[in-house]
Amino acid sequence: MTVEEFERHRSKLFGLAYRMTGSAEEAEDVVQDTFLRWHRADAVASPWAWLAKVATNLCVNRLTSARARRENYVGFWLPEPVLTENGALGPLDRVEQREIVSLAFLVLLENLNPVERAVFVLREAFGYSHRETAEVINSTEANSRQLYARARRRLAEARDGSARRTSPRRDLVERFLAAAEQGDVPGLEKVLAEDVTVWVDGGGKVGAARRPISGIDKVARYLAGSFRLAGPETTLSAAEVNGSPGLLARAGGTLVGVLVPETSDSRVTGIRVVANPDKLRALSRSEGLSGS
């Protein structure tokens, strides 16, 4: 099996593995493991179908073991952020394409078991038919339909009736950035919704809130205080993260956090902050930053 043929599918494989695991580093490992199996394989009639099946099942196995680790995770768990302006996760032209790679939706996908997640991702992100999906998971077309219906039902229940948030407007993110950098509590309150919530993933490795913080006053003061404590050497810059406008926080050139706001009705309704240094390594490499 040729390396050239595999490389034609590498980016797409990464996108599949990331949607399955929520981890850029694990996705890279899955792609590498898939390549090793590809290298040892005999002739393959349909390269993408073969590669997708191998990668999906590797992800299912990884997710099964990851569940136990995440149950013992310190604080709030968030997926690893990925810069997407360069097409790292494939086309994100439609709202539906962007939503399925958003940090918020990847958290929702944690409500599915590994096989349900595989069926949902293959159907929603890659347009697989139930027949094609059944071949990947070694099941029947009828079972694929049942798994897909159950996955959609579980996701709807996990949303808890909340309205779908819109993609953040860049001008709103810029106002949020300016107020946050200056520690401007009144400025933050002008862009935050009354019921805004911030989720911070520090993994127990950095000082971070271990439970969600809700309410405009608490969130504004928490954010302003965090940037004051970080010191003047900490800067924010705009970037496209998981299909949405986000912010990269750097201290002395080192990536120390990624903030992704969510909006509704021209206000910031949620902010997801990834500060666990282990989850910033892949993004740092992709940006050429000095994150450890």
KEFI-313445 format. One line per 3 residues: for each residue x, y, z of N, C-alpha, C, O. Coordinates in steps of 0.05 Angstrom, whole numbers, plus 5000, padded with zeros to 4 digits. Atoms other than C-alpha are relative to their C-alpha. Layout:
N
X Y Z X Y Z X Y Z X Y Z; ... .
This chain:
292
5017 4976 5000 5000 5000 5000 5018 5025 5000 5036 5027 5016; 4982 4977 5004 5031 5067 4979 4995 5021 5021 4973 5026 5031; 5001 4977 4982 5047 5124 5026 4984 5023 4988 4969 5037 5001 .
5013 4978 5013 5022 5172 4974 4969 4998 5002 4956 5018 5006; 5029 5004 4998 4952 5142 4974 4990 5006 5028 4969 5019 5032; 5008 4994 4973 4949 5145 5050 5000 5030 5005 4982 5041 5018 .
4998 4971 4995 4972 5218 5051 4977 5016 4988 4970 5037 4998; 5023 4986 5012 4914 5237 5006 4976 5000 5019 4958 5017 5017; 5023 5003 4982 4867 5216 5062 5007 5009 5029 4990 5007 5047 .
4991 4995 4973 4908 5238 5123 4983 5022 5014 4974 5018 5036; 5015 4978 4987 4872 5304 5136 4971 4991 5007 4961 4998 5028; 5028 5009 4995 4803 5272 5129 4999 4980 5023 4980 4980 5039 .
4999 5019 4978 4824 5216 5176 5003 5014 5027 4991 5006 5046; 4997 4985 4976 4847 5266 5227 4973 5013 5009 4966 5012 5032; 5026 4989 4994 4779 5301 5222 4981 4980 5012 4966 4986 5030 .
5017 5022 4989 4743 5235 5234 5008 4993 5028 4992 4991 5046; 4990 5008 4973 4787 5215 5293 4996 5022 5021 4990 5016 5044; 5004 4978 4981 4782 5284 5325 4970 5002 5008 4964 5005 5032 .
5028 4999 4994 4706 5284 5320 4992 4977 5019 4973 4979 5035; 5006 5024 4984 4706 5215 5352 5011 5003 5028 4998 4995 5047; 4986 5000 4974 4755 5229 5409 4999 5027 5015 5001 5027 5039 .
4999 4974 4987 4752 5304 5422 5028 5008 5008 5032 5026 5024; 4972 4995 4993 4828 5302 5427 5017 5000 4975 5018 4981 4960; 4983 4998 5023 4877 5327 5375 5023 4980 5002 5031 4968 4982 .
4978 5018 4997 4934 5286 5404 4992 4971 4996 5006 4956 4983; 5010 5028 5005 4893 5222 5406 4993 4996 4971 4998 4974 4960; 5006 5002 5028 4869 5236 5336 5026 4995 4983 5026 4979 4965 .
4974 5004 5013 4942 5241 5313 5010 4972 5004 5021 4959 4985; 4992 5027 4994 4957 5175 5347 4984 4980 4984 4994 4960 4974; 5017 5018 5016 4897 5142 5313 5009 5000 4971 5010 4979 4958 .
4991 4998 5028 4920 5167 5245 5026 4984 4996 5029 4970 4976; 4975 5015 5002 4990 5139 5258 4995 4970 5002 5007 4955 4987; 5006 5028 4998 4962 5072 5281 4987 4989 4975 4991 4966 4967 .
5014 5008 5024 4918 5070 5220 5020 4996 4977 5018 4978 4961; 4979 5002 5020 4979 5083 5176 5015 4974 5002 5022 4961 4982; 4985 5025 4996 5016 5024 5207 4985 4976 4990 4997 4958 4978 .
5017 5022 5010 4958 4978 5191 4998 5001 4970 4998 4981 4956; 5001 4996 5029 4953 5007 5121 5026 4990 4987 5025 4977 4966; 4973 5008 5011 5028 4994 5110 5002 4970 4999 5016 4959 4981 .
4998 5030 4999 5019 4920 5128 4977 4987 4984 4978 4962 4980; 5023 5012 5013 4954 4910 5089 5006 4991 4972 5025 5001 4959; 4999 5008 5028 4945 4874 5023 4985 5020 4983 4978 5042 4993 .
5015 4982 5018 4910 4905 4964 4973 5007 5011 4959 4990 5022; 5025 4990 4990 4850 4948 4983 4984 5012 4977 4994 5029 4962; 5016 4991 5022 4793 4960 4934 4992 5029 5003 4992 5045 4984 .
5010 4973 4994 4767 5024 4967 5016 5012 5023 5010 5007 5046; 4982 4990 4979 4823 5060 5005 4986 5016 5022 4990 5010 5046; 5013 4984 4979 4779 5112 5041 4982 4983 5018 4983 4986 5042 .
5018 5016 4984 4727 5061 5063 5016 4982 5019 5008 4979 5042; 4983 5017 4983 4782 5015 5090 5012 5017 5023 5011 5009 5046; 4988 4983 4980 4818 5072 5126 4980 5010 5021 4986 5010 5045 .
5020 4989 4981 4755 5101 5156 4990 4978 5019 4986 4984 5043; 5008 5022 4982 4734 5033 5183 5021 4994 5021 5014 4991 5045; 4979 5006 4981 4801 5020 5215 5002 5023 5021 5003 5017 5045 .
4997 4977 4981 4806 5091 5245 4976 5001 5019 4979 5006 5043; 5024 4999 4983 4734 5089 5271 5001 4979 5022 4995 4986 5045; 4999 5021 4980 4744 5023 5306 5023 5004 5020 5020 4996 5043 .
4978 4993 4981 4810 5046 5336 4989 5021 5020 4995 5020 5043; 5012 4979 4982 4772 5107 5363 4980 4988 5020 4980 4996 5043; 5019 5013 4982 4717 5063 5392 5015 4987 5023 5006 4989 5046 .
4984 5013 4979 4769 5023 5430 5012 5021 5019 5012 5016 5043; 4988 4980 4983 4803 5086 5455 4979 5014 5018 4984 5019 5041; 5021 4987 4985 4737 5117 5477 4991 4982 5023 4984 4993 5045 .
5008 5019 4979 4720 5055 5517 5018 5003 5025 5008 5002 5047; 4981 4997 4978 4783 5063 5559 5000 5029 5011 5006 5033 5034; 4999 4972 4991 4778 5139 5561 4978 5007 5019 4981 5025 5035 .
5022 4994 4982 4711 5137 5597 5008 4998 5029 5000 5015 5045; 4992 5003 4972 4742 5112 5661 5019 5023 5008 5016 5033 5031; 4982 4978 4993 4797 5165 5658 4985 5026 5004 4991 5042 5022 .
5014 4975 4999 4747 5221 5647 4982 5001 5025 4976 5023 5035; 5016 5001 4975 4705 5198 5707 5017 5010 5023 5006 5021 5043; 4982 4992 4979 4766 5213 5750 5015 5027 4994 5033 5035 5008 .
4987 4975 5008 4785 5278 5714 4995 5022 5021 4973 5024 5032; 5002 4979 4980 4799 5336 5760 4988 5025 4987 4999 5036 4968; 5014 4977 5011 4750 5393 5747 4983 4994 4976 4975 4971 4972 .
5018 5002 5023 4709 5405 5685 5016 4991 4975 5036 5003 4969; 4986 5010 5023 4729 5365 5623 4990 5015 4975 4966 5017 4970; 5006 4989 5027 4732 5400 5555 5017 4987 4979 5039 4977 4986 .
4984 5011 5021 4757 5375 5488 5025 5018 4995 5027 5040 5004; 4976 4984 5008 4825 5397 5461 4992 5019 4977 4979 5010 4958; 5007 4981 5022 4817 5460 5418 5018 4996 4976 5041 4987 4978 .
4985 5003 5026 4839 5459 5345 4996 5026 4984 4974 5036 4982; 5002 4977 5019 4855 5518 5299 4989 4990 4974 4999 4970 4963; 5014 5011 5024 4809 5509 5239 5001 5019 4976 4990 5012 4955 .
5000 4982 5023 4823 5569 5194 5015 4988 4976 5010 4995 4953; 4984 5013 5022 4872 5525 5154 4987 4975 4990 5000 4960 4975; 5014 5023 5010 4820 5471 5143 5008 4974 5013 5004 4952 5002 .
4991 5024 4986 4848 5423 5195 4978 4979 5004 4984 4955 5006; 5022 5019 4995 4779 5392 5206 4982 4997 4976 4959 4988 4978; 5016 5002 5025 4755 5395 5134 4982 5024 4996 4984 5043 5011 .
5018 4978 5006 4702 5440 5104 4982 5007 5023 4969 4989 5034; 5018 4991 4979 4664 5481 5155 4983 5024 4990 4980 5044 5004; 5014 4979 5013 4622 5523 5108 4971 5004 5011 4961 5026 5013 .
5028 4999 4991 4553 5506 5136 4999 5001 5031 5018 4992 5045; 5004 4998 4971 4527 5520 5206 5001 4973 5013 5013 4970 5034; 5000 5027 4989 4516 5446 5217 5028 4988 5002 5034 4974 5021 .
4972 5010 5000 4588 5430 5199 5016 5012 5022 5032 4999 5035; 4985 4986 4978 4614 5482 5248 4990 4990 5027 5006 4988 5046; 5010 5008 4974 4568 5460 5304 5011 4974 5009 5017 4971 5033 .
4992 5026 4991 4590 5388 5305 5029 4999 5009 5037 4980 5022; 4972 4999 4990 4663 5408 5317 5003 5021 5022 5025 5025 5032; 4998 4980 4979 4647 5462 5368 5006 4987 5027 4998 4964 5031 .
4994 5012 4974 4672 5451 5439 4975 4992 5014 4974 4972 5027; 5025 5006 4986 4601 5454 5465 4987 4974 4990 4978 4958 5006; 5013 5024 5010 4576 5400 5418 5017 4975 5005 5006 4953 5010 .
4983 5022 4994 4637 5356 5429 4996 4991 5029 4998 4967 5036; 5007 5007 4972 4619 5358 5504 4974 4984 5000 4972 4964 5014; 5026 5015 5002 4548 5336 5486 5005 4972 4990 4991 4953 4999 .
4996 5027 5010 4576 5277 5447 5010 4981 5021 5009 4957 5017; 4991 5017 4978 4605 5251 5512 4976 4984 5012 4980 4965 5027; 5024 5015 4990 4533 5229 5528 4994 4975 4985 4978 4959 4993 .
5004 5024 5016 4537 5176 5474 5021 4978 5007 5043 4985 5015; 4980 5021 4997 4570 5108 5480 5017 5000 4975 5009 5012 4955; 4982 4998 5023 4628 5097 5432 4988 4992 4973 4993 5006 4953 .
5011 5008 5026 4588 5060 5378 4979 5020 4991 4977 5025 4967; 5019 4980 5007 4531 5110 5381 5014 5025 4988 5005 5037 4968; 4985 4977 5009 4582 5165 5372 5011 4995 4972 5010 5013 4955 .
4990 5006 5027 4613 5130 5312 4978 5002 4979 4983 5014 4958; 5022 4998 5019 4546 5123 5278 4992 5029 4995 4988 5037 4972; 5008 4972 5003 4527 5195 5291 5020 5016 4984 5013 5031 4966 .
4979 4985 5014 4594 5223 5267 5001 4992 4971 5003 5010 4953; 4999 5009 5028 4595 5181 5204 4976 5010 4984 4979 5019 4961; 5024 4990 5014 4524 5201 5187 5000 5030 4997 4996 5040 4975 .
5003 4971 4999 4526 5274 5206 5023 5015 4987 5019 5035 4973; 4976 4986 5009 4597 5294 5189 5011 4990 4973 5023 5005 4958; 4988 5011 5024 4614 5248 5131 4979 4989 4980 4986 4977 4960 .
5022 5007 5019 4546 5234 5099 4998 4970 4994 4988 4963 4972; 5002 5029 5004 4550 5158 5107 4971 4991 4999 4954 5001 5015; 5026 5012 4999 4488 5118 5090 5000 4979 5023 5021 4973 5034 .
5001 5021 4979 4463 5067 5141 5013 4974 4991 5025 4960 5007; 4986 5024 5010 4489 5012 5096 5030 5002 5004 5043 4984 5013; 4971 4996 4997 4559 5042 5095 5008 5001 5030 5029 4990 5037 .
4994 4998 4971 4556 5057 5170 5001 4972 5012 5018 4965 5028; 5001 5027 4990 4536 4985 5185 5025 4984 4993 5035 4968 5009; 4975 5014 5008 4597 4960 5147 5023 5008 5017 5040 4992 5024 .
4978 4990 4983 4643 5004 5189 4999 4987 5028 5019 4979 5039; 5002 5010 4972 4615 4980 5256 4994 4971 5001 4988 4960 5023; 5004 5029 5001 4606 4908 5233 4972 4992 5012 4970 4975 5029 .
5027 5005 4991 4531 4909 5244 4981 4999 4976 4989 4997 4953; 5020 5000 5021 4466 4911 5205 4990 5028 4995 4993 5046 5012; 5012 4974 5007 4432 4969 5170 4978 5007 5020 4976 5031 5027 .
5021 4995 4981 4373 4962 5217 5011 5010 5027 5001 5028 5040; 4988 4992 4975 4418 4967 5278 5013 5027 4998 5012 5043 5018; 4989 4973 5004 4453 5028 5249 4978 5021 5003 4982 5041 5015 .
5023 4981 4997 4385 5062 5244 4992 5003 5029 4987 5026 5038; 5007 4999 4972 4369 5044 5316 5020 5016 5016 5013 5033 5033; 4979 4986 4986 4436 5070 5341 4999 5030 4994 5003 5046 5012 .
5001 4972 5008 4429 5134 5302 4976 5014 5014 4979 5037 5024; 5023 4989 4988 4359 5147 5328 5005 5004 5030 4997 5024 5042; 4994 4998 4971 4382 5133 5400 5020 5023 5005 5017 5037 5025 .
4980 4979 4996 4442 5179 5392 4987 5028 4998 4992 5045 5014; 5014 4974 5003 4398 5237 5367 4982 5005 5024 4980 5028 5033; 5018 4996 4977 4349 5226 5424 5016 5008 5025 5009 5025 5040 .
4984 4993 4977 4404 5227 5476 5012 5028 4999 5014 5042 5019; 4989 4973 5004 4435 5290 5447 4978 5021 5005 4983 5042 5017; 5022 4981 4996 4367 5324 5447 4994 5003 5030 4988 5024 5040 .
5005 4999 4971 4357 5305 5521 5022 5014 5014 5017 5029 5033; 4977 4987 4988 4427 5329 5538 4999 5030 4997 5009 5045 5014; 5002 4971 5004 4412 5397 5509 4981 5012 5020 4982 5036 5026 .
5018 4991 4979 4357 5401 5562 4982 5023 4991 4976 5041 5006; 5019 4980 5010 4312 5442 5518 5012 5028 4994 4998 5046 4986; 4987 4973 5005 4363 5499 5511 5001 5006 4970 5003 4988 4954 .
5000 4991 5028 4361 5539 5447 5028 4996 4989 5048 4999 5003; 4974 5003 5013 4417 5527 5397 5013 5028 4999 5001 5047 4991; 4986 4974 5000 4469 5581 5405 5010 5006 4972 5016 4988 4956 .
4990 4992 5026 4491 5621 5345 5030 5002 5001 5042 5005 5023; 4971 4996 5000 4563 5626 5322 5006 5028 5008 4993 5047 5000; 4994 4973 4991 4596 5685 5356 5007 5019 4978 5022 5012 4959 .
4993 4979 5019 4600 5749 5316 5028 5011 5007 5035 5013 5031; 4972 4991 4995 4671 5774 5308 5001 5027 5014 5019 5031 5031; 4999 4975 4986 4654 5844 5330 4994 4997 5030 5005 5012 5046 .
5006 5005 4972 4624 5817 5394 5024 4988 5015 5030 4995 5037; 4976 5012 4989 4686 5774 5406 5021 5021 5005 5036 5020 5025; 4980 4979 4998 4730 5835 5394 4994 5018 5024 5013 5026 5039 .
5008 4984 4977 4691 5875 5446 5006 4985 5026 5015 4996 5046; 4994 5017 4977 4697 5817 5495 5030 4999 5005 5038 5001 5028; 4970 5001 4998 4772 5812 5481 5010 5026 5013 5026 5025 5032 .
4990 4975 4990 4783 5886 5494 4994 5004 5030 5011 5013 5045; 5008 4997 4972 4744 5886 5559 5015 4981 5018 5024 4988 5040; 4986 5020 4984 4777 5822 5584 5029 5007 5005 5039 5005 5027 .
4972 4993 4997 4848 5845 5570 5004 5023 5019 5024 5024 5033; 4997 4977 4982 4836 5910 5608 4989 4995 5028 4991 5012 5045; 5013 5005 4974 4801 5876 5666 4977 5018 5005 4972 5026 5028 .
5022 4980 4999 4742 5921 5651 4974 4986 5006 4960 4976 4988; 5024 5013 4992 4684 5893 5691 4975 5012 4987 4959 4997 4977; 5023 4988 5013 4632 5944 5666 4999 4993 4970 4978 4988 4958 .
4999 5006 5029 4656 5931 5594 4992 4971 4995 4978 4966 4975; 5008 5028 5003 4648 5856 5603 4970 4997 5004 4957 4982 4990; 5028 5003 4995 4579 5864 5632 4983 5010 4977 4960 5001 4974 .
5015 4990 5023 4558 5901 5569 4997 4979 4978 4979 4980 4962; 5001 5020 5021 4572 5840 5526 4990 4973 5010 4984 4955 4994; 5008 5025 4989 4553 5784 5574 4969 4998 5004 4957 5018 5011 .
5028 5005 4994 4483 5754 5580 4996 4997 5030 5015 4991 5044; 5006 5002 4971 4449 5754 5649 5007 4973 5011 5017 4970 5033; 4996 5028 4990 4454 5678 5654 5025 4987 4988 5027 4963 4985 .
4975 5010 5012 4524 5672 5623 5013 4979 5019 5012 4982 5043; 4985 5021 4985 4565 5611 5645 5028 4997 4988 5031 4998 4964; 4972 5006 5010 4640 5599 5641 5008 4973 5011 5005 4967 5035 .
4989 5027 4993 4670 5529 5641 5030 5001 4996 5039 5009 4974; 4971 4999 5002 4744 5523 5654 5012 4972 5004 5006 4958 5024; 4987 5025 4999 4786 5461 5641 5030 5005 5006 5046 5011 4988 .
4972 4998 4992 4851 5464 5680 5013 4973 5006 5037 4971 5009; 4990 5028 4996 4857 5389 5691 5015 4996 5027 5029 4977 5030; 4986 5002 4974 4882 5402 5762 5030 5007 4998 5045 5003 5017 .
4972 4994 5005 4948 5426 5732 5006 5030 5001 5030 5037 5003; 4996 4971 4997 4937 5501 5735 4977 5010 5018 4957 4996 5022; 5021 4988 4983 4896 5546 5781 4976 5007 4983 4978 5025 4966 .
5024 4995 5017 4826 5545 5751 4975 4991 5016 4977 4973 5032; 5025 5007 4987 4754 5542 5774 4993 4971 4992 4993 4964 4968; 5006 5028 5005 4734 5468 5780 4971 4995 4995 4963 4973 4987 .
5028 5003 5005 4660 5481 5774 4991 5024 4982 5004 5045 4983; 5010 4978 5017 4620 5523 5724 4993 5024 5017 4983 5022 5039; 5007 4975 4987 4611 5596 5743 4978 5013 4984 4981 5016 4960 .
5023 4989 5015 4544 5628 5725 4991 5027 5012 4995 5033 5035; 5009 4974 4992 4514 5697 5727 5018 5022 4991 5043 5020 4993; 4985 4978 5012 4536 5762 5695 5021 5012 5019 5044 5017 5011 .
4982 4987 4982 4567 5792 5757 5024 4982 5008 5047 4990 5007; 4979 5019 4992 4606 5730 5779 5019 4994 4977 5043 4993 4981; 4983 5006 5023 4631 5715 5709 5018 5023 4993 5041 5020 4987 .
4984 4976 5006 4653 5786 5695 5023 5004 5019 5045 5010 5011; 4979 4997 4980 4691 5790 5760 5021 4978 4999 5045 4983 5003; 4981 5022 5002 4722 5722 5751 5019 5004 4977 5043 5000 4979 .
4983 4996 5024 4747 5738 5681 5019 5024 5004 5043 5022 4998; 4984 4977 4996 4772 5807 5700 5022 4994 5020 5045 5002 5017; 4981 5008 4980 4806 5779 5762 5022 4982 4989 5045 4984 4997 .
4981 5019 5011 4839 5723 5723 5021 5014 4983 5044 5007 4985; 4980 4986 5017 4871 5771 5674 5017 5018 5016 5041 5023 5009; 4983 4984 4982 4895 5817 5729 5021 4983 5013 5044 4991 5015 .
4980 5018 4987 4928 5758 5764 5020 4990 4980 5043 4985 4988; 4981 5010 5020 4959 5735 5699 5022 5019 4994 5044 5011 4986; 4979 4980 5003 4997 5800 5695 5000 5013 4972 4987 5003 4954 .
5000 4985 5025 5011 5850 5639 5013 4986 4977 5008 4993 4954; 4987 5014 5022 5053 5801 5599 4980 4981 4986 4987 4970 4965; 5019 5017 5012 4990 5761 5584 4984 5016 4979 4973 5037 4985 .
5014 4987 5022 4958 5779 5517 4980 4981 4988 4982 4957 4989; 5021 5015 5014 4897 5757 5478 5002 5006 4970 5006 5029 4962; 5001 4995 5029 4893 5748 5402 4978 4983 4989 4972 4961 4999 .
5022 5014 5012 4836 5727 5358 5009 4977 4981 5030 4979 4969; 4994 5023 5017 4836 5660 5321 4974 4984 4996 4956 4986 5012; 5023 5017 5004 4786 5612 5291 5006 4973 5014 5025 4959 5007 .
4996 5024 4984 4779 5555 5340 4975 4982 4998 4953 4991 5004; 5022 5019 5003 4736 5494 5325 4976 5012 4985 4953 5009 4992; 5020 4989 5018 4699 5532 5271 4987 5026 5009 4969 5036 4996 .
5012 4975 4989 4683 5594 5314 5022 5020 5007 5045 5012 5012; 4981 4980 4990 4718 5659 5332 5007 4994 5029 4990 4991 5046; 4991 5005 4972 4760 5647 5394 5024 5017 5006 5032 5034 4990 .
4978 4984 4991 4817 5677 5433 5022 4982 5011 5017 4963 5025; 4977 5013 4990 4887 5653 5447 5014 5017 5021 5020 5040 5015; 4986 4985 4978 4919 5674 5513 5029 4991 5001 5034 4967 5004 .
4972 5006 4998 4994 5678 5515 5013 5016 5022 5006 5038 5028; 4984 4987 4979 5042 5694 5571 5029 4996 4993 5040 4974 4993; 4972 5001 5008 5112 5711 5549 5004 4983 4975 5025 4970 4972 .
4998 5016 5025 5099 5678 5482 4990 4972 5002 4987 4958 4982; 5010 5027 4996 5074 5613 5512 4970 4999 5001 4957 5015 5015; 5029 5003 5000 5003 5591 5499 4991 4989 5027 5000 4968 5036 .
5009 5008 4973 4968 5587 5567 4970 4995 5002 4960 4986 5022; 5029 5004 4999 4895 5585 5548 4987 5006 4974 4997 5021 4958; 5017 4995 5024 4842 5583 5494 4972 5005 5010 4961 4989 5025 .
5027 4993 4992 4775 5618 5504 4982 5000 4975 4989 5011 4954; 5019 5001 5022 4716 5604 5460 4972 5009 5010 4959 4995 5024; 5026 4990 4991 4654 5648 5471 4977 4987 4983 4981 4980 4960 .
5025 5008 5014 4583 5626 5452 4981 5023 5003 4980 5035 5024; 5018 4977 4999 4530 5677 5435 4971 4993 4993 4966 4972 4980; 5028 5002 5008 4455 5685 5429 4988 5028 5005 4993 5040 5026 .
5012 4974 4998 4416 5749 5417 5020 5022 5006 5016 5040 5023; 4980 4979 4999 4479 5791 5410 5013 5003 5027 5024 5024 5034; 4986 5000 4974 4505 5772 5479 5016 4974 5002 5009 4954 4990 .
4984 5024 4994 4558 5723 5503 4985 4984 5021 4981 4994 5044; 5016 5017 4981 4519 5666 5536 5017 4979 5013 5009 4968 5034; 4982 5020 4988 4577 5619 5550 5028 5004 4991 5033 5014 4969 .
4971 4998 5007 4653 5617 5551 5013 4974 5009 5012 4967 5032; 4986 5024 4994 4693 5553 5548 5030 5006 4999 5040 5016 4979; 4972 4993 4997 4765 5560 5572 5016 4975 5004 5012 4961 5023 .
4982 5023 4997 4818 5507 5560 5027 5010 5010 5040 5025 4995; 4975 4991 4988 4878 5519 5606 5018 4977 5007 5041 4982 5015; 4984 5024 4994 4903 5448 5617 5023 5000 4980 5018 4997 4956 .
4977 4998 5019 4974 5452 5587 5002 4975 4982 5012 4977 4960; 4999 5024 5017 4968 5380 5562 4982 5002 4976 4988 4991 4955; 5019 4997 5022 4909 5400 5519 5007 5023 4981 4993 5027 4961 .
4992 4978 5017 4946 5459 5489 5024 4993 4982 5032 5009 4965; 4976 5007 5015 5006 5421 5461 4996 4999 4970 5011 5010 4955; 5004 5004 5029 4976 5402 5394 4994 5027 4987 5005 5032 4965 .
5006 4974 5012 4949 5472 5381 5025 5017 4999 5030 5031 4980; 4975 4985 5000 5016 5502 5401 5018 4991 4977 5031 5008 4964; 4983 5010 5022 5052 5457 5351 4989 5010 4974 5005 5018 4956 .
5012 4992 5026 5003 5476 5296 5004 5030 4995 5005 5039 4973; 4995 4971 5002 5015 5550 5311 5029 5007 5001 5036 5030 4995; 4972 4994 4998 5089 5544 5321 5005 5016 5026 5025 5030 5028 .
4996 4986 4975 5080 5571 5392 5018 4984 5018 5026 4962 5011; 4981 5013 4981 5123 5554 5452 4985 4987 5023 4997 4985 5045; 5014 5014 4979 5069 5518 5492 5014 4975 5007 5024 4961 4989 .
4985 5024 4992 5099 5462 5533 4984 4975 4997 4993 4953 5002 .
